[in-house]
Amino acid sequence: MEVSESVKELLWPFADQEILIYAEEVYQPVNPGDGLIRKLRVLGRPKEPEAVEYRHLLSSDDLSLSVAAEFDAPDGPGLILELRNASVVKGEIDVDALAPTLLAKKQGPRLLEVSDGPSYVVITRVNVGLMRECAASPSCTAYAQERAARFWLAPGVAVSGSVELGPWESVIVPLRFELPQGEYEFLAGYGGGVHATPTLASNRIGFDIDRNGKPHLVKDPDRPR
């Protein structure tokens, strides 16, 4: 779900915090499809799942999630996701709950685009689990300005659905992409979703794709969010 420009100011006081919101009004021209939250109410901090029901998963407070560029990889440009156990206890993580999100700057009107701001979501509603299951085909495909935008797991990468991590151990997931010319911002998330549990967000990476399809990192991205 995207949040309308008219209500984004309600969320700024909670920057860098995990919060649960109630969407009171949603614009969704295609069902199923991505929607635009036009009215919302902040409910507070989401609750961690019960350890018995959800195995012994590490909580979002015990984890750190980061993204790094790997634009010069031999098999094509990509990004590296790293989910680390930042605690002193051993626990399990659900790798399938790790999900990429790609935003792009608008370059003109797009059919059935819900965003009312300067950017829109290109890649969403997909996770590492789905990408692993579809490894033999384009596992994460969308359309940016009517041109295909693709993300997939790097060839030869074997990623388990769940992994046990000791203190300060991490799981690294390399992704590869193919994108049309434009301005982009990427981040990853862990957890959350329809279960209304805490979500861990990574750092943001801003980059441009030139007319030859080559990415260029933007060190201090001033991208619309």
BASELUM-314053 format. One record per residue (C-alpha): residue number from 1; residue in one letter; chain; x, y, z. Coordinates in nm, 2 decimals. Each point is the difference from the previous one (the first is absolute). Example, Ala and Ser with C-alpha at 12.3 -4.5 7.8 and 13.67 -1.06 7.14 Angstrom:
+-----+---------+--------+--------+--------+--------+
! num ! residuo ! cadena !     px !     py !     pz !
+-----+---------+--------+--------+--------+--------+
!   1 !       a !      A !   1.23 !  -0.45 !   0.78 !
!   2 !       s !      A !   0.14 !   0.34 !  -0.07 !
+-----+---------+--------+--------+--------+--------+
// end
This chain:
+-----+---------+--------+--------+--------+--------+
! num ! residuo ! cadena !     px !     py !     pz !
+-----+---------+--------+--------+--------+--------+
!   1 !       m !      A !   0.00 !   0.00 !   0.00 !
!   2 !       e !      A !   0.11 !   0.35 !  -0.08 !
!   3 !       v !      A !  -0.08 !   0.30 !   0.22 !
!   4 !       s !      A !  -0.16 !   0.31 !  -0.15 !
!   5 !       e !      A !   0.19 !   0.33 !   0.00 !
!   6 !       s !      A !  -0.29 !   0.16 !   0.19 !
!   7 !       v !      A !   0.05 !  -0.22 !   0.31 !
!   8 !       k !      A !   0.37 !  -0.07 !   0.00 !
!   9 !       e !      A !   0.07 !   0.27 !   0.26 !
!  10 !       l !      A !  -0.19 !  -0.21 !   0.25 !
!  11 !       l !      A !   0.28 !  -0.25 !  -0.02 !
!  12 !       w !      A !   0.31 !   0.22 !   0.03 !
!  13 !       p !      A !  -0.01 !   0.02 !   0.38 !
!  14 !       f !      A !   0.06 !  -0.38 !   0.00 !
!  15 !       a !      A !   0.30 !   0.00 !  -0.24 !
!  16 !       d !      A !   0.23 !  -0.30 !   0.05 !
!  17 !       q !      A !  -0.26 !  -0.17 !   0.23 !
!  18 !       e !      A !  -0.22 !  -0.30 !  -0.05 !
!  19 !       i !      A !  -0.37 !   0.10 !   0.01 !
!  20 !       l !      A !  -0.33 !  -0.17 !  -0.08 !
!  21 !       i !      A !  -0.25 !   0.21 !  -0.19 !
!  22 !       y !      A !  -0.37 !  -0.04 !  -0.08 !
!  23 !       a !      A !  -0.08 !   0.09 !  -0.36 !
!  24 !       e !      A !  -0.34 !   0.17 !   0.01 !
!  25 !       e !      A !  -0.02 !   0.08 !  -0.37 !
!  26 !       v !      A !   0.18 !  -0.19 !  -0.28 !
!  27 !       y !      A !  -0.01 !   0.07 !  -0.37 !
!  28 !       q !      A !   0.05 !  -0.33 !  -0.19 !
!  29 !       p !      A !  -0.10 !   0.02 !  -0.37 !
!  30 !       v !      A !   0.10 !  -0.36 !  -0.07 !
!  31 !       n !      A !  -0.08 !  -0.28 !   0.23 !
!  32 !       p !      A !   0.22 !  -0.18 !   0.09 !
!  33 !       g !      A !   0.26 !   0.27 !  -0.04 !
!  34 !       d !      A !   0.20 !   0.28 !   0.18 !
!  35 !       g !      A !  -0.21 !   0.26 !   0.18 !
!  36 !       l !      A !   0.04 !   0.36 !   0.12 !
!  37 !       i !      A !  -0.08 !   0.07 !   0.36 !
!  38 !       r !      A !  -0.18 !   0.34 !   0.00 !
!  39 !       k !      A !  -0.10 !   0.00 !   0.37 !
!  40 !       l !      A !   0.17 !  -0.17 !   0.29 !
!  41 !       r !      A !   0.02 !  -0.02 !   0.37 !
!  42 !       v !      A !   0.31 !  -0.09 !   0.20 !
!  43 !       l !      A !  -0.07 !  -0.29 !   0.25 !
!  44 !       g !      A !   0.34 !  -0.02 !   0.16 !
!  45 !       r !      A !   0.28 !  -0.25 !   0.00 !
!  46 !       p !      A !  -0.07 !  -0.35 !  -0.14 !
!  47 !       k !      A !   0.04 !  -0.30 !   0.22 !
!  48 !       e !      A !   0.26 !  -0.27 !  -0.03 !
!  49 !       p !      A !  -0.14 !  -0.35 !  -0.08 !
!  50 !       e !      A !  -0.02 !  -0.27 !   0.26 !
!  51 !       a !      A !   0.33 !  -0.20 !   0.00 !
!  52 !       v !      A !  -0.19 !  -0.33 !   0.04 !
!  53 !       e !      A !  -0.22 !   0.06 !  -0.30 !
!  54 !       y !      A !   0.27 !   0.15 !  -0.22 !
!  55 !       r !      A !   0.29 !  -0.23 !   0.10 !
!  56 !       h !      A !   0.29 !   0.18 !   0.17 !
!  57 !       l !      A !   0.03 !   0.28 !  -0.24 !
!  58 !       l !      A !   0.22 !   0.29 !   0.08 !
!  59 !       s !      A !  -0.19 !   0.32 !   0.05 !
!  60 !       s !      A !   0.05 !   0.31 !  -0.22 !
!  61 !       d !      A !   0.18 !   0.17 !   0.29 !
!  62 !       d !      A !   0.27 !  -0.28 !  -0.01 !
!  63 !       l !      A !   0.06 !   0.04 !  -0.37 !
!  64 !       s !      A !   0.16 !   0.25 !  -0.24 !
!  65 !       l !      A !  -0.07 !   0.01 !  -0.38 !
!  66 !       s !      A !   0.23 !   0.18 !  -0.25 !
!  67 !       v !      A !   0.02 !   0.04 !  -0.38 !
!  68 !       a !      A !   0.32 !   0.05 !  -0.20 !
!  69 !       a !      A !   0.05 !   0.07 !  -0.37 !
!  70 !       e !      A !   0.18 !  -0.27 !  -0.21 !
!  71 !       f !      A !  -0.02 !   0.17 !  -0.34 !
!  72 !       d !      A !   0.32 !  -0.15 !  -0.14 !
!  73 !       a !      A !  -0.08 !  -0.37 !   0.06 !
!  74 !       p !      A !   0.12 !  -0.23 !  -0.29 !
!  75 !       d !      A !  -0.36 !  -0.13 !  -0.06 !
!  76 !       g !      A !  -0.16 !   0.35 !  -0.01 !
!  77 !       p !      A !  -0.08 !   0.29 !   0.24 !
!  78 !       g !      A !  -0.16 !  -0.09 !   0.33 !
!  79 !       l !      A !  -0.06 !   0.08 !   0.36 !
!  80 !       i !      A !   0.10 !  -0.20 !   0.31 !
!  81 !       l !      A !  -0.24 !  -0.04 !   0.30 !
!  82 !       e !      A !   0.15 !  -0.09 !   0.33 !
!  83 !       l !      A !  -0.22 !  -0.11 !   0.30 !
!  84 !       r !      A !   0.21 !  -0.02 !   0.32 !
!  85 !       n !      A !  -0.06 !  -0.13 !   0.35 !
!  86 !       a !      A !   0.10 !   0.31 !   0.20 !
!  87 !       s !      A !  -0.07 !  -0.16 !   0.34 !
!  88 !       v !      A !   0.20 !  -0.23 !   0.23 !
!  89 !       v !      A !  -0.25 !  -0.29 !  -0.02 !
!  90 !       k !      A !  -0.04 !  -0.26 !  -0.27 !
!  91 !       g !      A !  -0.33 !  -0.01 !  -0.19 !
!  92 !       e !      A !  -0.18 !  -0.07 !  -0.33 !
!  93 !       i !      A !  -0.09 !   0.24 !  -0.28 !
!  94 !       d !      A !  -0.26 !  -0.05 !  -0.27 !
!  95 !       v !      A !   0.19 !   0.08 !  -0.32 !
!  96 !       d !      A !  -0.32 !  -0.02 !  -0.20 !
!  97 !       a !      A !  -0.12 !   0.31 !   0.19 !
!  98 !       l !      A !   0.28 !   0.21 !  -0.16 !
!  99 !       a !      A !  -0.14 !   0.21 !  -0.28 !
! 100 !       p !      A !   0.13 !   0.26 !  -0.25 !
! 101 !       t !      A !  -0.17 !   0.33 !  -0.09 !
! 102 !       l !      A !   0.09 !   0.22 !  -0.29 !
! 103 !       l !      A !  -0.13 !   0.35 !  -0.05 !
! 104 !       a !      A !   0.04 !   0.21 !  -0.32 !
! 105 !       k !      A !  -0.04 !   0.36 !  -0.09 !
! 106 !       k !      A !  -0.31 !   0.06 !  -0.22 !
! 107 !       q !      A !   0.08 !   0.10 !  -0.36 !
! 108 !       g !      A !  -0.36 !   0.05 !  -0.11 !
! 109 !       p !      A !  -0.35 !  -0.13 !   0.05 !
! 110 !       r !      A !  -0.04 !  -0.37 !   0.04 !
! 111 !       l !      A !  -0.31 !  -0.21 !  -0.04 !
! 112 !       l !      A !  -0.16 !  -0.10 !   0.33 !
! 113 !       e !      A !   0.28 !   0.14 !   0.21 !
! 114 !       v !      A !  -0.12 !   0.07 !   0.35 !
! 115 !       s !      A !   0.28 !   0.23 !   0.12 !
! 116 !       d !      A !  -0.09 !   0.37 !   0.03 !
! 117 !       g !      A !   0.36 !   0.10 !   0.07 !
! 118 !       p !      A !   0.32 !   0.05 !  -0.21 !
! 119 !       s !      A !   0.09 !  -0.37 !   0.03 !
! 120 !       y !      A !  -0.16 !  -0.34 !  -0.03 !
! 121 !       v !      A !   0.07 !  -0.36 !   0.11 !
! 122 !       v !      A !   0.15 !  -0.22 !  -0.28 !
! 123 !       i !      A !   0.08 !  -0.31 !   0.20 !
! 124 !       t !      A !  -0.21 !  -0.11 !   0.30 !
! 125 !       r !      A !  -0.21 !  -0.29 !   0.13 !
! 126 !       v !      A !   0.28 !  -0.25 !  -0.05 !
! 127 !       n !      A !   0.24 !  -0.16 !   0.24 !
! 128 !       v !      A !   0.31 !  -0.22 !  -0.01 !
! 129 !       g !      A !  -0.21 !  -0.31 !   0.03 !
! 130 !       l !      A !  -0.19 !   0.07 !  -0.32 !
! 131 !       m !      A !   0.32 !   0.09 !  -0.18 !
! 132 !       r !      A !   0.15 !  -0.33 !   0.11 !
! 133 !       e !      A !  -0.30 !  -0.21 !  -0.12 !
! 134 !       c !      A !   0.02 !   0.17 !  -0.34 !
! 135 !       a !      A !   0.37 !   0.00 !  -0.04 !
! 136 !       a !      A !  -0.02 !  -0.16 !  -0.34 !
! 137 !       s !      A !  -0.20 !   0.29 !  -0.14 !
! 138 !       p !      A !  -0.02 !   0.38 !   0.05 !
! 139 !       s !      A !  -0.11 !  -0.01 !   0.36 !
! 140 !       c !      A !  -0.07 !   0.36 !   0.06 !
! 141 !       t !      A !  -0.13 !   0.19 !  -0.30 !
! 142 !       a !      A !  -0.19 !   0.33 !  -0.02 !
! 143 !       y !      A !  -0.03 !   0.28 !  -0.25 !
! 144 !       a !      A !   0.17 !   0.34 !   0.04 !
! 145 !       q !      A !  -0.14 !   0.25 !  -0.26 !
! 146 !       e !      A !  -0.13 !  -0.30 !  -0.19 !
! 147 !       r !      A !   0.34 !  -0.16 !  -0.02 !
! 148 !       a !      A !   0.09 !  -0.32 !   0.19 !
! 149 !       a !      A !   0.18 !   0.04 !   0.34 !
! 150 !       r !      A !   0.14 !  -0.33 !   0.13 !
! 151 !       f !      A !   0.16 !  -0.12 !   0.32 !
! 152 !       w !      A !   0.12 !  -0.35 !   0.07 !
! 153 !       l !      A !   0.23 !  -0.20 !   0.23 !
! 154 !       a !      A !   0.36 !  -0.01 !  -0.12 !
! 155 !       p !      A !   0.07 !  -0.32 !  -0.20 !
! 156 !       g !      A !   0.13 !  -0.29 !   0.21 !
! 157 !       v !      A !  -0.13 !   0.15 !   0.33 !
! 158 !       a !      A !  -0.16 !  -0.26 !   0.24 !
! 159 !       v !      A !  -0.22 !   0.17 !   0.26 !
! 160 !       s !      A !  -0.19 !  -0.20 !   0.27 !
! 161 !       g !      A !  -0.34 !   0.11 !   0.12 !
! 162 !       s !      A !   0.12 !   0.02 !   0.36 !
! 163 !       v !      A !   0.34 !   0.03 !   0.15 !
! 164 !       e !      A !   0.14 !  -0.02 !   0.35 !
! 165 !       l !      A !   0.25 !   0.27 !   0.08 !
! 166 !       g !      A !   0.24 !   0.03 !   0.29 !
! 167 !       p !      A !   0.09 !   0.34 !   0.15 !
! 168 !       w !      A !   0.12 !   0.24 !  -0.27 !
! 169 !       e !      A !  -0.04 !  -0.26 !  -0.28 !
! 170 !       s !      A !  -0.18 !   0.10 !  -0.32 !
! 171 !       v !      A !  -0.17 !  -0.12 !  -0.31 !
! 172 !       i !      A !   0.10 !   0.17 !  -0.33 !
! 173 !       v !      A !  -0.24 !   0.00 !  -0.30 !
! 174 !       p !      A !   0.14 !   0.13 !  -0.33 !
! 175 !       l !      A !  -0.25 !   0.13 !  -0.25 !
! 176 !       r !      A !   0.04 !   0.09 !  -0.37 !
! 177 !       f !      A !  -0.22 !   0.25 !  -0.20 !
! 178 !       e !      A !  -0.08 !   0.13 !  -0.34 !
! 179 !       l !      A !  -0.16 !   0.35 !  -0.01 !
! 180 !       p !      A !  -0.10 !   0.26 !  -0.26 !
! 181 !       q !      A !   0.15 !   0.35 !   0.01 !
! 182 !       g !      A !  -0.11 !   0.21 !   0.29 !
! 183 !       e !      A !   0.05 !   0.10 !   0.36 !
! 184 !       y !      A !  -0.04 !  -0.27 !   0.27 !
! 185 !       e !      A !   0.01 !  -0.06 !   0.38 !
! 186 !       f !      A !   0.03 !  -0.34 !   0.15 !
! 187 !       l !      A !  -0.06 !  -0.14 !   0.35 !
! 188 !       a !      A !  -0.08 !  -0.33 !   0.16 !
! 189 !       g !      A !  -0.23 !  -0.10 !   0.28 !
! 190 !       y !      A !  -0.02 !  -0.30 !   0.23 !
! 191 !       g !      A !  -0.32 !  -0.13 !   0.18 !
! 192 !       g !      A !  -0.33 !   0.19 !   0.02 !
! 193 !       g !      A !  -0.24 !  -0.06 !  -0.28 !
! 194 !       v !      A !  -0.36 !  -0.12 !   0.06 !
! 195 !       h !      A !   0.10 !  -0.13 !   0.35 !
! 196 !       a !      A !   0.03 !   0.36 !   0.13 !
! 197 !       t !      A !   0.32 !  -0.08 !   0.18 !
! 198 !       p !      A !   0.31 !   0.23 !   0.02 !
! 199 !       t !      A !   0.18 !   0.07 !  -0.33 !
! 200 !       l !      A !   0.37 !   0.07 !  -0.02 !
! 201 !       a !      A !   0.11 !   0.24 !  -0.28 !
! 202 !       s !      A !   0.34 !   0.02 !  -0.16 !
! 203 !       n !      A !   0.20 !   0.31 !  -0.10 !
! 204 !       r !      A !  -0.10 !   0.16 !  -0.33 !
! 205 !       i !      A !   0.21 !  -0.01 !  -0.32 !
! 206 !       g !      A !  -0.06 !   0.26 !  -0.27 !
! 207 !       f !      A !   0.13 !  -0.06 !  -0.35 !
! 208 !       d !      A !  -0.06 !   0.10 !  -0.36 !
! 209 !       i !      A !  -0.02 !  -0.22 !  -0.31 !
! 210 !       d !      A !   0.15 !   0.16 !  -0.31 !
! 211 !       r !      A !  -0.11 !  -0.05 !  -0.36 !
! 212 !       n !      A !   0.24 !  -0.30 !  -0.04 !
! 213 !       g !      A !  -0.16 !  -0.17 !   0.30 !
! 214 !       k !      A !   0.30 !   0.07 !   0.23 !
! 215 !       p !      A !  -0.07 !   0.09 !   0.37 !
! 216 !       h !      A !   0.17 !   0.29 !   0.17 !
! 217 !       l !      A !  -0.02 !   0.03 !   0.38 !
! 218 !       v !      A !  -0.13 !   0.32 !   0.15 !
! 219 !       k !      A !   0.19 !   0.05 !   0.33 !
! 220 !       d !      A !  -0.24 !   0.23 !   0.17 !
! 221 !       p !      A !  -0.34 !  -0.07 !  -0.16 !
! 222 !       d !      A !  -0.26 !   0.27 !   0.03 !
! 223 !       r !      A !  -0.28 !  -0.22 !  -0.13 !
! 224 !       p !      A !  -0.37 !   0.05 !   0.06 !
! 225 !       r !      A !  -0.14 !  -0.25 !   0.25 !
+-----+---------+--------+--------+--------+--------+
// end
